[in-house]
């Protein structure tokens, strides 16, 4: 027998983003040090839902990798509190006044437990950086 036969919809839609351009590289393999960007904190009581994360280049950038991390709401300085969810290659971009720079979107479509956080890091430092936006909602 199924536990839930009725779809759950978010109560309130949410947009969240890094407060500064994401442009500094971080080569740590566990999120415990270096530059990381806090993107999203789940609702403190009723969990949240993250549909997608979009990386919008702000100009010319070298190719790099974006790593998306989940943190259990405790300090990210402790490796056991973090896990690497996924990573995606962000292509090199060249700013143009006649052609659009293309976004890169990671579809997550996942629930996020109450108080958990989502961070992002880049594999290498890039020149112009990225605006990184999370689209989701709270239950």
C-alpha positions as CSV (number, residue, x, y, z in Angstrom):
1,X,0.0,0.0,0.0
2,X,1.3,3.4,-0.9
3,X,2.1,5.8,1.9
4,X,1.0,8.9,0.0
5,X,-1.5,8.8,-2.9
6,X,-2.0,12.6,-3.0
7,X,0.7,14.8,-4.5
8,X,2.3,17.3,-2.2
9,X,2.6,20.9,-3.5
10,X,4.7,23.6,-2.0
11,X,2.8,26.1,0.2
12,X,5.1,29.0,-0.7
13,X,7.4,29.3,-3.8
14,X,11.0,30.4,-3.0
15,X,13.9,31.9,-5.0
16,X,17.2,32.0,-3.3
17,X,20.7,33.0,-4.6
18,X,24.3,33.5,-3.7
19,X,24.7,37.1,-2.3
20,X,27.9,37.7,-4.4
21,X,29.2,36.5,-7.8
22,X,30.3,32.9,-7.6
23,X,33.8,33.1,-8.9
24,X,36.4,31.7,-6.5
25,X,37.8,28.2,-6.8
26,X,37.8,25.7,-4.0
27,X,39.7,22.4,-4.3
28,X,38.7,20.8,-1.0
29,X,36.9,17.5,-1.3
30,X,34.7,17.8,1.7
31,X,33.5,21.5,2.0
32,X,35.4,22.0,5.3
33,X,37.5,24.9,4.1
34,X,38.0,27.3,1.2
35,X,35.4,29.5,-0.4
36,X,31.9,28.1,-0.5
37,X,28.7,29.9,-1.4
38,X,25.5,29.4,0.7
39,X,22.6,29.1,-1.7
40,X,19.6,27.8,0.2
41,X,18.4,26.9,3.7
42,X,15.4,24.7,4.1
43,X,12.4,25.8,6.1
44,X,13.1,25.3,9.8
45,X,9.9,23.3,10.5
46,X,8.2,21.8,7.5
47,X,11.1,21.0,5.0
48,X,11.5,22.5,1.6
49,X,11.7,21.5,-2.1
50,X,14.4,22.4,-4.6
51,X,13.4,22.2,-8.2
52,X,16.6,23.5,-9.9
53,X,19.7,25.5,-9.7
54,X,20.7,27.8,-12.5
55,X,24.2,29.1,-13.2
56,X,24.1,32.4,-15.2
57,X,27.5,33.6,-16.5
58,X,28.3,37.2,-15.8
59,X,30.8,37.6,-18.7
60,X,33.9,35.8,-19.9
61,X,34.9,32.7,-17.8
62,X,37.2,29.7,-18.3
63,X,35.7,26.2,-18.1
64,X,35.2,25.0,-14.5
65,X,33.2,22.5,-12.5
66,X,30.4,23.5,-10.1
67,X,29.9,21.2,-7.1
68,X,26.6,21.2,-5.2
69,X,26.8,20.2,-1.6
70,X,24.2,19.3,1.0
71,X,24.9,20.2,4.6
72,X,22.8,18.9,7.6
73,X,22.4,22.4,9.1
74,X,25.4,22.1,11.4
75,X,28.9,23.6,10.8
76,X,30.3,22.9,7.3
77,X,33.8,22.8,8.9
78,X,33.0,19.2,9.9
79,X,33.3,16.8,7.0
80,X,30.6,14.4,8.4
81,X,28.0,17.2,8.1
82,X,28.5,17.6,4.3
83,X,28.0,15.5,1.3
84,X,28.7,16.1,-2.4
85,X,25.3,15.9,-4.1
86,X,26.4,16.4,-7.7
87,X,28.7,18.3,-10.0
88,X,28.4,19.8,-13.4
89,X,30.8,21.2,-15.9
90,X,30.3,24.9,-16.6
91,X,31.5,25.7,-20.2
92,X,33.9,28.5,-21.1
93,X,32.0,31.7,-22.0
94,X,33.0,34.9,-23.9
95,X,31.0,38.0,-23.3
96,X,29.3,39.3,-26.5
97,X,27.0,42.2,-27.4
98,X,25.3,40.3,-30.2
99,X,24.9,36.8,-28.8
100,X,23.4,35.6,-25.5
101,X,25.4,33.7,-22.8
102,X,23.6,30.5,-22.1
103,X,22.6,29.4,-18.6
104,X,23.4,26.0,-17.2
105,X,20.7,24.4,-15.1
106,X,20.9,21.5,-12.8
107,X,17.4,19.8,-12.2
108,X,17.3,18.4,-8.6
109,X,13.5,17.9,-7.9
110,X,14.2,16.9,-4.4
111,X,12.9,17.5,-0.9
112,X,15.3,19.1,1.5
113,X,14.9,18.3,5.3
114,X,14.2,21.1,7.7
115,X,17.3,23.2,8.4
116,X,19.5,21.6,5.8
117,X,21.6,23.9,3.6
118,X,22.8,23.8,0.0
119,X,26.2,25.2,-0.9
120,X,28.1,25.5,-4.2
121,X,31.8,25.6,-4.9
122,X,33.8,26.0,-8.1
123,X,36.7,23.9,-9.1
124,X,38.8,26.8,-10.4
125,X,38.6,30.6,-10.0
126,X,37.0,32.3,-13.0
127,X,37.2,35.9,-14.3
128,X,33.6,37.1,-14.2
129,X,31.8,34.6,-12.2
130,X,28.2,33.4,-12.1
131,X,24.9,34.4,-10.6
132,X,23.5,31.2,-9.1
133,X,19.8,31.0,-8.4
134,X,17.8,28.2,-6.6
135,X,14.2,27.7,-7.5
136,X,12.0,25.8,-5.1
137,X,9.5,26.2,-2.3
138,X,8.5,25.5,1.3
139,X,6.0,23.0,2.5
